[in-house]
Amino acid sequence: MAKLEAFLQREIKKELVMPLTIKQFNVGQSNPTYLIIDSNRKFVLRKKPSGQLLSKTAHAVEREYRVLNALGRHSDVPVPRVYALCEDVSVIGTPFYLMEFLEGRIFPDARLPDVPPHERPQYWSALVSVLAKLHKVDYKAVGLEGYGRQSGYYARQLRSLSKVESAQAAAEDKNGKTVGSLQRLDELKAWFGARECPDETTIVHGDFKMDNVMWHKTRPEIVGILDWELSTLGNPRTDLANLLQPLLTPYNTPGPFKGLKDAPASEFPPNEQELLKQYCREIGRPFPLVGWDYAVVFGLFRNAVIMQGVAARVAKGQASSGFASIVAKQFPVVMALAMSVADGTSRAKQSKL
């Protein structure tokens, strides 16, 4: 604690009043996140997990800090203010950064049960608007030209995810039981190999969804986009597909991940085509969005790998929240959904021949 206090006092002389109170948030499955309270206000600290990591590029809090700093200084995209980055592991054991604590609401359930039904479409529309705003940012102008490669996003991601999947599948728990591979993975790779998606490059958040934004206390207004660990330069379709994934999951699905597919009209569920039209209109491109099926299937596959990664961290004792064990059990379900969508598009393609 003494080294942390000394670092913060040095970096944020006018912001902190000692002593500090620190509490860990029991949310998020990757980078441990803490609430820091001083005599005057609250801050948030994000750090890498302790111990040996499965990937050298994972949990890159340094990248989170860089993108938040760039967007906060040079764009109107709503992000929390960042104050300091510490790469000296002697302070708390891993790199970390400090950012402002945003007051507002987070909705863990995409069905928005705490929002009056007739107001729910406004929240989905706000998500699409903020996402379009992010994708319109000139990454070169805000100093993020080297934040990622400027072409070949999907091909590169598929290669990377395949390697990560293999490493995660081999992770063992204390009893020697492995996490296990994604089912029908070779079939899915063949499906991607037979299709193409337009190669475009913008800043992408990487995990843009309902519960990764902070909402205004009372209005359908986003005050900050959170959790930028997976951000890079890439194809903007990946963010949009991730956002709309709840529309693929049945409304009455058992378990913690409830969807909006076939939700009753009284719930005012979002309409995928209307949201896609809004996105195309706000970002300035034709509708329908070319390559959408590819993006949807890729997004499901990618999330299956991410959830498999949570399972690997649970097995290795590196999970950062109590919710991780629940998430860890979902990767076979998400992979099955990816294959279901892929199978459906294949049948539709064959019927047109």
N, C-alpha and C positions, 0 to 999 in steps of 0.2 A: 504493500500500500504506500509506503514512504516514497519509493521510486516513482510510482504513478503520480502521486501528489506533486512531487517535485517537477516532473515533466509537464504536467498540466499547468502548474503555477508559472512555469517558465514560458510556455507557449501561449497561454491565455491569461495573461496577468490581470486584465480588466474584466474577465468573465466569471472567474471562480472565487469563492470565499470558502476557505477551509474551516473545519474538516469536511470530508466527503462521506456520503452514505452510498453504498453500491448494492444493487439488487439485480439478479439475472431475470430476463424475460423468459417465460416458459413457452415461447413460440419460436418458429423457425427451425429448420432441420439441418442447417449447415453451419454458418458462422455464429458462434455464441454472441449474444447481444445483451448489454447491461444498461440499466438505468442508473445514472450518476446524479446525486442530489447534493447541492451545496446549500448555503444559507439563503441564497436568493432565487435559484432556478434549477431546472432539470436539463440534463444532457443525455445523450445515448452514446455508448461505446460499442464498437463492433470489432471483433478480433478473430483471428484464425483459430480453429480447434487445436487443442494441445495434442502432442504425440506425433507419430509418423503418419503422414497423409498418403492416401492412395495415389494421388496425382500431384505432380509438382506445380501444375497450373491451377489447381482447384483452390477455392477459398481465398481468392486473391483480393484481400481487403484494400491493397494498394490501388488496384484498378477501380474498385468502388469509389474510393476517395477521388481519384483522378476525374472520373466521369461526373460525379456530383459537383466537384469544384468547377469544372468547365461549364456545365449546364447552369449552375447557380450564378456564375459570373457573366455569362454571355448569351443567355437565352431566356425566354419567358416560360419554359417548361417548369412546372411546379416541383421542386425538389427541396429536401431539408438542407439547411446551410451546414457546411462542414468547417471545422475549426482547426484541426491539426491531425497530421499523420505521423505515427511513430513506427519506424522500421527497426528500432533497436530492441532485440528480443530480450535483453537483460532487464527491461522495465517490468513486463508482466509475463514474459515467456514466449510471446508470439507478437508479430506486428499487429497494430490496431489503429483505428482512427476515431475521432470524436466528432459528433454532429449534434445539431439542435434537436430537442425533444418537441415533436409536433403535437399540439392538442387537437383532438378530433375523434373520429370514429373509424374503426376497422371492422369490416364485415367478413367473418370467416366463412359464411355460407352464401354462395352465389345466388341462392334463391331469395335472399334479402327478407327473411321472415320478420325482421324488426322494422321494416319500412312499409308504410301503407301500400297495398297492391297497386293503386292507380299512380303512385309516384315512382314505382320501380323502373319504368322505361326511361325516366329522366337520368337515373344513375347509369344505366347502360349507355345511354347517349353521351353522357359526360366522359365515360371511359374511352369511347371511340374518339371523341374530340381531342382528348389529351394525348392519346396515342398518335393520332394524325399530326398533332403539333410536334411531338417528339420526332417523328419520321421526317418532318419537313426541315428540321434543323440542319444547317450546312456544317457537317462535322469538321471540315477543314477550317472553316471560319472560327469555330470555337476551340480550336487547338487539339482536335482528336484525330488528326489525319493518320497517325500511326497506331491508333487504338485497336486496329484489327486489319485484316487483309481486305482489299477493296474489290474482290471478285471471288467466285467459286465457293460461296458460303455453304450451300447445301452439300456439295460433294465433299468439302473439307470436314464438315460436321459429321457426315455419315462415317467417314474414315475414323475420326476421333472417337465418336461414340461407340463404334465397334470395338476399338481397343479398350476403352474404359469399361465397356460391358464385360469383356473377357476378364479383366482384372478384378472387377467387383464380384463376378460370379464365383471366383475362386476364394474370396474372403471367407475365413473360418471363424466360428465362435469358439468359446473356451472348450467345447466338447468335440471340436473337430468337424462340425457340420458346416458345409459350404452354403453360401447364399443361393447359388444356382443360376443358370442361364435363362435368358428370355426365350420363350417357346416360339417356334416357326421363324426364327431370326433369318435363316437363309432365304426363306420364301419372301420375306419382307425386303431383303436386299435386292432380290431379283425384281420385285415390283418397282422399286425405285430405279433400278437400272434400265427398265423399259420405258421410263418417262422422263420428261424434262420440266424444269420450272424456270421462268425468266430470271436472269441473273441481275439483281439490283442491289444497291448498297446504301444503307442509312445507318444511323445509330440505332441499335436494337437493345431493348431492356433485357431480354432473355427469359423473363418469367413474369410478364405483364398479365395481371389478373385482378379480380375483385379484391382479394385480401392482401395485395401488395401495394395498395394505395391508402393514404390517410384522407378521410373525408372530413369536410366541414362539420362542426357540431350539430348543425340543424339543416343544412342545405345540400342538395345533390351537386356539390362542388368539391373537386379534388384539391387538397392543399399541399400534397406532397406524394411523389412516387417513391416507394421504398424498395429495399432489397435489390441492389444492382450488381450482385456478385457475378451473374452470368452475362452481363452486358458486353457488347462488342460492336464491331461494324459487321453488318450482315444483311440478310434479306428481310425486309420489313414484314413480309407475310408471316414469318415465324411468330412475331408478337401478336398479330391479329388472330392467328389460329389458336394460340395459347389462351388468349382472352375468351374466345368463344367455345372452348372445349366443354364447359358445362352444358351447352346445348346438345351435346352428343350423348350425355349420360342420362338414363331414364330418371324420371322424377321420383319414383318410389324405390330407387336402388337402396338396398340395405347397407349399413355401414356409415362411416362419417362423411363420405363424399357424395352428397346429394346433387342430382342434376336437374335439368329443366326440360329435357326431352319429354314430349307428351304431357306437359303440365297443363292443368285445367285453365281455361280462359280467365277464370276469376282471379288467377295468380298474376295476370298480366305478364306472361313470359316474353322475353325478347324474341324478335324475329330475325333469324340469321341474315336473310336477304336484305331486310331493311337496314340492318347495321352495316352490312357490306356496302350497300348503296351510299350510306352516310359517309363511311370511310373514304370511298372512292371520290365522292363529291368534295370532301374537305381537303383531301391530299392532292386532288386534281389529276385523276386518272380515269380511264374508261371503266364502265361496269358492263358485264361481269368481270371479276378479277381473274385474269389468266393465271393458271397454276394453283388455284385454290385447293383442289383435291390433294395435290402433292403436299402442300403446306399443312393441311389438316392431318394427314397420315404421319408426316414427319414429326409434327408437334406431339402427337400421341406417343410415338416411338421414343422421342427424346425424353418425355416425362416419365416413361416407363424406366428408362436408364437412370434418370435422376432418382426415382423412388428406389430402384435397385441399389443405388449408391447410399441412400439412407439405410437400407437393410444391411449393407456392408459396414457402415459406421456403427449400427446397433450391434452387429456381431463382434466388432473389434472394441466395443466399449467406448466409442467416440461420439455417440449421439449427444446433441446439444439441447434436447428438450424431451419431456416425458411423452409428447405426442409422436415422437419419432418411431416408436415401436408399432404404432397404428399405421403410419404412412408406409413403413417397411413392408407391410403385408399386401400392399396394393399394386406392386409393380406387375404381377401376373395378370391382374384384372385390366390394367391400362394397356398392356401389350395385346391382350385378347381383343380389346376395343379397337386398337390400331389395325389389327388383322381383319376385323369385321368390316371396318370402313374400306380397307384395301380390297377385300373380296367383293364388296358391293360395287366399287368403281370398276373392277375388272369385269364383273357380270354386265354392268351397264355398257361398257366399251364393246364387249362381245356382241351384245344385242343390237348394236348399231351397225355391225359389219354385215 
